[in-house]
Each structure stands twice: as C-alpha cells, then as structure tokens.
Amino acid sequence: MPRGGVAEEVVSMACNPDFVQFITDQCAGAGEIAVKKMMGDYCLYCDGILFGLLCDNNLYLKVTVPVRALLKEVVLRPPYAGARDYFYISDVEDRDYLAGLVRATISALPVPKAKKPPLKRASR
C-alpha cells in the first residue's frame, strides 16, 4: 500500500465483442487473424504468431524495431497492471495502416515452436 494508506484501484473492463470483431476485420489484410480470449481480454494472432493484445477496448502490439519506424505516434504503455510495455495503437480506423503494422510485427517475431504431442503412458 502506498504512503498515506490509500491503495490505487485498477479498474479493468472486458473488451466489447463488437470491438474485437472490428479489430479482427481491420487487421485481416495482414494474414489469417485469430483471437483467443484471456480473462476478459484477447490475444491476437496472425498466421499463428501472437502479435498483440486487445485490453479494455484498446489495441496493443508487441514492441519490435520495424513497427517503431512505421508508427504515426510512439506510445508505450502496459495493457494491464503488471504487464510489460506494448505499443498502444490509437488509430484503428485505417485498415491498410493496421495491416502494415501487423505484418511488420510478425516479421520481427520468432515462429512459434511446434507443440510436442503428450507422452502416452504405458498400459499396465
């Protein structure tokens, strides 16, 4: 608790499904966009690569060098309490701009490793 005995309250609201669909549609020019629900918010994937988050009806992209060069405005902030900084994207209306940012982000990220199948237990 901070000095003075007053704790700061972090208010978080879940993403609106219409906003999630809007962002998915806006980013579709970059590749196959998928979303995975995560505690009321969403992880964003393009062609199987996690590239960003939707939190409280805001779009956040992973920090990469290529994206920084493309951003109209560089704003770094955490999408939720305790998270590392992501690029906060305020201009979500320009479909071509968003698709370019997503393509630049995934080009700078490693391809996820293939999941190993679970080990089968020997029958007794």
Contacts in CASP RR format, 6 or more apart in sequence:
PFRMAT RR
TARGET T0000
AUTHOR 0000-0000-0000
METHOD contacts of the structure
MODEL  1
MPRGGVAEEVVSMACNPDFVQFITDQCAGAGEIAVKKMMGDYCLYCDGIL
FGLLCDNNLYLKVTVPVRALLKEVVLRPPYAGARDYFYISDVEDRDYLAG
LVRATISALPVPKAKKPPLKRASR
1 7 0 8 1.000
2 8 0 8 1.000
10 80 0 8 1.000
10 81 0 8 1.000
12 55 0 8 1.000
12 56 0 8 1.000
12 80 0 8 1.000
12 81 0 8 1.000
13 56 0 8 1.000
13 57 0 8 1.000
14 40 0 8 1.000
14 41 0 8 1.000
14 56 0 8 1.000
15 40 0 8 1.000
15 41 0 8 1.000
15 42 0 8 1.000
15 54 0 8 1.000
15 55 0 8 1.000
15 56 0 8 1.000
15 57 0 8 1.000
16 57 0 8 1.000
19 54 0 8 1.000
19 57 0 8 1.000
20 35 0 8 1.000
20 42 0 8 1.000
20 54 0 8 1.000
22 92 0 8 1.000
23 44 0 8 1.000
23 54 0 8 1.000
23 59 0 8 1.000
23 92 0 8 1.000
23 98 0 8 1.000
24 33 0 8 1.000
24 35 0 8 1.000
24 44 0 8 1.000
25 95 0 8 1.000
26 92 0 8 1.000
26 93 0 8 1.000
26 95 0 8 1.000
26 98 0 8 1.000
26 99 0 8 1.000
27 33 0 8 1.000
27 44 0 8 1.000
27 46 0 8 1.000
27 98 0 8 1.000
27 99 0 8 1.000
27 102 0 8 1.000
28 99 0 8 1.000
29 95 0 8 1.000
29 99 0 8 1.000
29 102 0 8 1.000
30 46 0 8 1.000
30 98 0 8 1.000
30 99 0 8 1.000
30 100 0 8 1.000
30 102 0 8 1.000
30 103 0 8 1.000
30 106 0 8 1.000
31 46 0 8 1.000
31 47 0 8 1.000
31 99 0 8 1.000
31 102 0 8 1.000
31 103 0 8 1.000
32 46 0 8 1.000
32 47 0 8 1.000
32 48 0 8 1.000
33 44 0 8 1.000
33 45 0 8 1.000
33 46 0 8 1.000
33 102 0 8 1.000
34 44 0 8 1.000
34 45 0 8 1.000
34 46 0 8 1.000
34 48 0 8 1.000
35 42 0 8 1.000
35 43 0 8 1.000
35 44 0 8 1.000
35 45 0 8 1.000
35 54 0 8 1.000
36 42 0 8 1.000
36 43 0 8 1.000
36 45 0 8 1.000
38 53 0 8 1.000
41 53 0 8 1.000
41 54 0 8 1.000
41 55 0 8 1.000
41 56 0 8 1.000
41 79 0 8 1.000
41 80 0 8 1.000
42 53 0 8 1.000
42 54 0 8 1.000
42 55 0 8 1.000
43 50 0 8 1.000
43 52 0 8 1.000
43 53 0 8 1.000
44 50 0 8 1.000
44 51 0 8 1.000
44 52 0 8 1.000
44 53 0 8 1.000
44 54 0 8 1.000
45 51 0 8 1.000
46 102 0 8 1.000
46 103 0 8 1.000
46 105 0 8 1.000
46 106 0 8 1.000
47 106 0 8 1.000
48 112 0 8 1.000
49 106 0 8 1.000
49 109 0 8 1.000
49 111 0 8 1.000
49 112 0 8 1.000
50 62 0 8 1.000
50 109 0 8 1.000
50 112 0 8 1.000
51 61 0 8 1.000
51 62 0 8 1.000
51 102 0 8 1.000
51 105 0 8 1.000
51 106 0 8 1.000
51 109 0 8 1.000
52 59 0 8 1.000
52 60 0 8 1.000
52 61 0 8 1.000
52 62 0 8 1.000
52 86 0 8 1.000
52 105 0 8 1.000
53 59 0 8 1.000
53 60 0 8 1.000
53 79 0 8 1.000
53 86 0 8 1.000
54 60 0 8 1.000
55 79 0 8 1.000
55 80 0 8 1.000
56 79 0 8 1.000
56 80 0 8 1.000
58 79 0 8 1.000
58 88 0 8 1.000
58 89 0 8 1.000
59 88 0 8 1.000
59 89 0 8 1.000
59 92 0 8 1.000
59 98 0 8 1.000
60 77 0 8 1.000
60 79 0 8 1.000
60 86 0 8 1.000
60 87 0 8 1.000
60 88 0 8 1.000
60 89 0 8 1.000
61 67 0 8 1.000
61 86 0 8 1.000
61 87 0 8 1.000
61 89 0 8 1.000
61 101 0 8 1.000
61 102 0 8 1.000
61 105 0 8 1.000
62 86 0 8 1.000
62 87 0 8 1.000
62 105 0 8 1.000
62 109 0 8 1.000
63 76 0 8 1.000
63 85 0 8 1.000
63 86 0 8 1.000
63 87 0 8 1.000
64 104 0 8 1.000
64 105 0 8 1.000
64 108 0 8 1.000
64 109 0 8 1.000
65 108 0 8 1.000
66 104 0 8 1.000
66 105 0 8 1.000
66 107 0 8 1.000
66 108 0 8 1.000
67 87 0 8 1.000
67 101 0 8 1.000
67 104 0 8 1.000
67 105 0 8 1.000
67 108 0 8 1.000
68 74 0 8 1.000
68 87 0 8 1.000
70 100 0 8 1.000
70 101 0 8 1.000
70 104 0 8 1.000
71 87 0 8 1.000
71 89 0 8 1.000
71 101 0 8 1.000
72 91 0 8 1.000
72 97 0 8 1.000
73 90 0 8 1.000
73 91 0 8 1.000
74 87 0 8 1.000
75 87 0 8 1.000
75 88 0 8 1.000
75 90 0 8 1.000
76 85 0 8 1.000
76 86 0 8 1.000
76 87 0 8 1.000
76 88 0 8 1.000
77 85 0 8 1.000
77 86 0 8 1.000
77 88 0 8 1.000
78 84 0 8 1.000
78 85 0 8 1.000
78 86 0 8 1.000
79 86 0 8 1.000
79 88 0 8 1.000
89 98 0 8 1.000
89 101 0 8 1.000
91 97 0 8 1.000
92 98 0 8 1.000
END
